[in-house]
Amino acid sequence: MLAQPKTRQYDVIITGAGPAGCACALALKDSGLRVALLDKASFPRDKVCGDAIPGRAIKVLKQIDARYEDAFEHFTQKCDTKSTSLHYKGRSLTFDWVGDAYTCTRMEFDNFLFSLVKEHTATDIFTETLPHSFIKNEDGISIAFKNKPDTFHTKILIGADGAQSVAAKQLTNRTLDRNHHVGSVRAYFSNVSGMDSGKTEIYFSRKFLPSYLWVFPLPDNMCNVGFGMLSGEIAKRKINIKQAFYEFIDQDPILKDKFIDAKQVGDLEGFGLPLGSRTLPYSGASFMLAGDAASLIDPISGDGIGNAMLSGKLAAGHAIKCFEKNNFTATFMSGYDTALLDKIGVELKTRHKAQQTLSKMPWMLDAIFLACRNKAIKRIVQKRL
Ligand SMILES: Cc1cc2nc3c(=O)[nH]c(=O)nc-3n(C[C@H](O)[C@H](O)[C@H](O)COP(=O)(O)OP(=O)(O)OC[C@H]3O[C@@H](n4cnc5c(N)ncnc54)[C@H](O)[C@@H]3O)c2cc1C
């Protein structure tokens, strides 16, 4: 006889085991709640990214458990970022990093986080599991799958399923807004000349301002090289972003020499960045969204890993509160939105303003390069990077 489809019951289900989902599962480890973590991929898996791991990501790990920061310290597949150089019209400007920052492939970093969840929590993990419908009911949310006959039911769903979040689409009717979304491409290269493993490099071109091309060093003489533009601009100017990427390297006076002996390893891959430049609802009855599913990427730097992990941790904290108060209503859930905006709302607004200013007044970049000849001004700019 064929087995009957079952319904599995959980207190919290997290969809997506990227930085947001893993931070959330780690932060729930001592909650006593029954937690499941689902991902459509199997790990280790790649994620198109610049591979710059912001200090905020490691700070969140430490806040969850100081042992995880130690584990990252001993993790060898990373480079410590000590400085970043900006290049524009043949001029260069180098800023030293005050806080921690790293580069590390997402294949390695995300697998590091995923392994922590496997080793340190009682989370039920389901990989190669693709939810295709989220149905709200009186006491939570039911999830049905494309590739599994069973259904899952949860009191709280945490949607951490990335930039193309099915949870966000179905539970908030969210649509892509090209003015708050970046289209980007990245490829790995070996043998890029003149790289320092502690220095990330950023190149501007007048044609694409305020967009930039990044060259980030990785272990084993590899580099992550990428380029992104506001999706609205790509559509308006009918830009072929893959073509623009190679054109940028060929036409920039420094890059064309740096890449003479470089060898591309793998394909040039594209992916979107949902920016945190618009405020959206991050929760509703019985659910919260975290990371790219909640659109939290810094509009200037493109960093999203730190905010993803912070939001995952905050969502875990709020889920615990919901169980303490036995309250899963939309009103109570909105405490998560408040907590998130308290932490990063002002920062995202300020960075959005800076992004807009640079788009409208590209000459500002010339002014910044000029003004930074003055050490005091350079220190002020550095603080805002
Ligand atoms: C080209 C590019 C460069 C970037 N560079 C940087 C950078 O250098 N530094 C930085 O901090 N940020 C960078 N970002 C942003 C960063 O990649 C994201 O902000 C970050 O990955 C968000 O983490 P997340 O956990 O929310 O989502 P993700 O990392 O995307 O993880 C989502 C997880 O959900 C899974 N998933 C997806 N859909 C489903 C589904 N339907 N069901 C189940 N599971 C699902 C995926 O397999 C994945 O494991 C970059 C982004 C891009 C596109």
The ligand as an ORCA input file, in Angstrom:
! r2SCAN-3c Opt
* xyz 0 1
  C      26.118     40.076     -7.616
  C      25.886     40.262     -6.146
  C      26.928     40.721     -5.340
  C      26.730     40.858     -3.973
  N      27.801     41.190     -3.200
  C      27.675     41.226     -1.856
  C      28.822     41.399     -1.039
  O      29.963     41.448     -1.505
  N      28.636     41.483      0.308
  C      27.398     41.374      0.870
  O      27.275     41.497      2.096
  N      26.303     41.168      0.106
  C      26.408     41.058     -1.229
  N      25.308     40.779     -2.011
  C      24.014     40.584     -1.354
  C      23.972     39.213     -0.671
  O      24.306     38.208     -1.612
  C      22.573     38.961     -0.104
  O      22.119     40.103      0.554
  C      22.597     37.785      0.877
  O      22.931     36.595      0.221
  C      21.211     37.644      1.529
  O      21.169     36.489      2.331
  P      19.793     35.691      2.460
  O      20.056     34.617      3.441
  O      18.688     36.635      2.683
  O      19.524     35.084      1.011
  P      20.378     34.046      0.163
  O      21.795     34.133      0.501
  O      19.962     34.250     -1.251
  O      19.863     32.638      0.666
  C      18.563     32.217      0.372
  C      18.509     30.710      0.487
  O      17.169     30.312      0.186
  C      17.173     29.240     -0.727
  N      15.935     29.384     -1.504
  C      15.641     30.244     -2.501
  N      14.383     30.110     -2.890
  C      13.855     29.134     -2.118
  C      12.582     28.549     -2.041
  N      11.585     28.933     -2.830
  N      12.401     27.580     -1.130
  C      13.408     27.177     -0.315
  N      14.621     27.708     -0.341
  C      14.843     28.673     -1.221
  C      18.430     29.388     -1.535
  O      18.886     28.139     -2.029
  C      19.395     29.975     -0.499
  O      20.111     28.969      0.165
  C      25.464     40.606     -3.387
  C      24.417     40.169     -4.194
  C      24.625     39.975     -5.554
  C      23.499     39.463     -6.405
*
